[in-house]
Amino acid sequence: MDKRIGIIGAGVVGTAVGVVLKYKGYEITSVYDIKFESTKELVERIGCTAYTSPQEVSRSADILFITTSDTAIEDVVDSLTDSGAFRAGQVIVHMSGAQSSEILDRAKDYGAHVLSVHPLQSFASVERAISILPGSIFSIEGDREAYDTAVCIVETLGGEYFFIDRKAKPLYHAGACVVSNYLVTIIDFGVKLLESTGIPRQIATKALLPLINGTVNNVQNIGIPKALTGPIARGDFSTIFKHLDCLEEMAPELMKLYSWLGFYTAQIAVEKGSIDHKSMEEFQKVFIKQLSRVVNAS
């Protein structure tokens, strides 16, 4: 794409985007970050110009990435709008999962187009982000007139993409949070159950990792619901009753989360076809009974 790219926000995502797109042949004209060291580091990596204001970056770019923190995006847009730093035909992009393109809408007063292009990834560091950004799957949301630009960027990165509606962005982000953030919560929950038996936390975590990795591999290879295993998937009520009895005796504070997860898991087991609707309802009655006891006890 013969377009000049500017980047405002040289954190993990902004740096990774700049490095990868530069490597893929895009012209990165300018970079600005409120932290001078971050600006300097990215400039040294990709050989572009370091500007002293976001307005200069915007005026130099056909495609402007605003890759600041989510909370700073609106302030940047307001500053650029108030100083007339947008122009007709320019494409303004943010890569936030939580924010929709609506946060960029003031740029449209100048005839610019706005996009949210979000990689469904978790970036722990700049180097990790540079490594896994190519080939990621992206959501694209915003002005249809700019979809070709978004698709070109994603395809240059070797990624896949899908389009979502602006109003659905929070629900989309909630799904991403569940599988990323709440997965950590679920693992912590399992570790706590093992800890309740006297197993040290470090050993419990290490012991569960092969099971976690195996389950993720099953999801990847055979999908959901086929990847579901365990007593609910088998219709094994006696094992579930043993779980609940032992929980009540040794870890009653964990009963509520176990029961909610079991309630939902019974629905997945039906989708798998390993239990029927009658069994699902029986499982769910058991879990609802436990939840009611927990609530009444509190």
N, C-alpha and C positions, 0 to 999 in steps of 0.2 A: 504494500500500500504506500503510495507516494504522498504521505501525510506527515506533517511535523507534530511530534508528541511532546507535551509538557507534563511535568509531574509536580504536584504540590502535595508534600507529605512523603518524606523519605524514610518511613519506618520499615517494618518487615515486608509488608505487602507492596508498598510503593517501590522499594529497592528491588524486590524480586521481579516485579513487572518491568521495571526499567532495564534490568540486566538481561532478562530473557528476551524481551522485544528487541533490544539492541542487537543481541546475538542472532536473532532471526531476520535482521536487516531493516528494522524500523529506524527512522531518524528521530532520536531523542534530542530535542533542541535545548531544553532547559529544565532545571530542577530548583525547587525551593523547599526548605523545611525550616520551621521555627528554631530548630536546633542546628546551629552551624556545622557541628561535627557530622551530623547525619547527612546534611547537604554535601559536605566535602567528600564523605566516603562514597556516596553514590556517583558523584561527578568523577572521582578518580577511577571508578570501576567502569564507567561507560563513556568517558571522554566528552561530556557535554558541558554546557555553560551553567555556572552557578549564578542565579540571580538573587538580588537582595530583597525582592518583594514578590508576593504571589501575583500581583498585577502584571509584572513584567513577564512572568511565565505564561500567564493566560494570553497575553497579547502576541506571544511568539508562537502559539500552538494552534494547530487545526483540531487536534484531539487533546483535550485537557483531562488528565486523571487527577482527581482530588482524593488522595489516599491517606488523609489524615485519620485521626481517631474519629469514631462515629460522632462523638459529641462536638467535634470541632468543624464538621462539614458545613453545617448551617452558617456558622460565623464566617467561614471562608467565602461561601457563596454570597452572603450579604455584603462583605467587604468588596468583592469583585464587582457585584452589581452596582453598588453605590459609587464606585469609581469608574464605571463604564468599561470594564475590562473584558466583557464578552462581546461577541459579534455574530452576525447572521451567518448561518451555515456551520458554525463551530459545533463540535460534539463534546459535551461535558459528561464525564464518566466517574462514578464512584464504584467501589468494590465492596461495600458494606453488605453483610447479610441481613442485618436488622433493619436498616433504613431502605425505604423505597426511593425511586427516582424523584418522588415529589419534593424531596428536600432540595433538589437542584432547580426547581421550577422558576425561580426568579431569573435565571439565565435565559429563559424563553422570551422574556420581555425584549431581548436584543436579537431575537431570531435564532438563538442557539437551540440545539437539540440535546435532550438529556437521556442518560442511560444508567441503569444499575447492571453491572456485569460481575456476578459473584461466584467465585470458585468454591465448590463444596469440599473444602479441605480445612485442616487444622494446622496452622503454621507455628511451630514452636521456636523457630529461629530463621534468620535470613537465608543461611545456606540450605536449610531444609526446605524452605519455601521455593528457592531457586530450583531445587532438585525435583519437587513434586508438582509445581505449578503446571509445567507442560504435561499434557495428557489428562488434566483434571476435567471434571464435568462442571459446567457453568450454568447458572440461571441468567437469563437475559430479560430485562424488564425496562420499559420506558417508551420513548417515542418511536413509532414504527418507521418513521423516515430515517432513523439512525440504525435500524436493525442490521443493515448490510455492514455497517462499520463494526458493530459488535460481533457479528458472525465472522468477519475477516480476522479480527483480533483473536477470537477463540480458536479458529482453525489454524492460524499462524502458530498458536501455542500447542497445536496438536491435540486440542481438547474436543469434547463433545458439548452439546448445549441443549437447553430447552427454554421455551418462553413461558413466562407467568404474567398474570395480571397484577397491576399495581396494588389493588386492594387486598390481594391474597398474600402479599409479601410477609406480613407478620406470621401467618399460619405456616408458610414455607419455612421461615426462620425457626419457628417452634419445632418443626420436624427435625431440622438440623441440630437444634439444641438437645433434643431427646436422644438422638443416636450418638452425639459427641459428649455433651456435658453429663447427661443422665446415665450414660454408660459407665462413667466413672463412679457415679452414685451407686449403681447396681453392683459394680465390682466391690466397692467399699462395703455394701450390704452383705455380700457373700463372705467377704473377709471377716466381718464382725460375727457372722454366724459360726465360722470356724474358730474364731477367738473365744467364743462363748464355751467351746469345748475344752479350752486350755491350750490350744495351739498358738504359739507366738505369731504376732501379726506379720512379721517379715517372712516367716516360713509359710504362713497361710497364703500370702500374696503370691509367693513364688510357686507354690503348689497349684494354685488355680490358673496360672497363666497359660499352661498348655491346653487346658479345657477352654479357656476364653478364645485362644487362637484357633483351636479346632472348630469351635462354633462359628467364628467369623468366616473361616474357610468354607464351612458347610453352607452358610448363607450365600457366599460368593459363588460356589460351585453348583448348588442345587436349589438355592433360593428359599424364600419363605412362601408357604408354611412347611415345606418338606424338611427344612433344617431343624424343626422343633422335635426334640426328643424328651425323654424323662417320664415320670409317673403320670402326669396329666395326659400327655400324648398317648400313653398306653392305657388310660382308663383305670389306673391303679389307685383305687380309693384307700386301700389299707396303708400304703406308704404315705400318702398325704395326711391321714389321721395320725400316723406316728410322728410326722414332722410337727404337726400342730400341738400334739401332746407334749413333745419335748420342748418346743418353743415356749409353751405356757409355763413349763417348769423352770427352764434355764435362761430364756431370753425373751420374756414377755414384751419388752419394749420394741421388739422387732416384728411382733405379730401383725401389726396393721399393714406394714409395707408388703410382707409376705402374702397376706390375704388379698390385697389389691392386685398384686402381680399374678397370683393364681387365678383370680376372677377373670382377668383379661386373657391369660394363657389358655383357659378353657375354650374361648372363642377361636383362638388360632388352631387348637387341636381339631375343632370341627371343620375348619377350613382345610386342614390337612386330610381329613377323612378318616382319622384314626379313632375318633369317638363320634357318637351320634348326638343329636340335639338333646335327647333325654339325659344322657350322661353329663353333657355340658351344664344343663340346668341343675343337676344334682351337685356337681362340683361347686357351682356358683352359690347355691344355697348354703353349702358348708362354709364357704368363705364369707358370705354375708353374715352368717350366724356369728362367726368369730369377730368380724368387724363390729357388730352390734355389741358384743360382750366387751370389747376394748373400749368403745365409746361410753357404754354405761358405767364401766369401771372408773373411767376418768371423770 
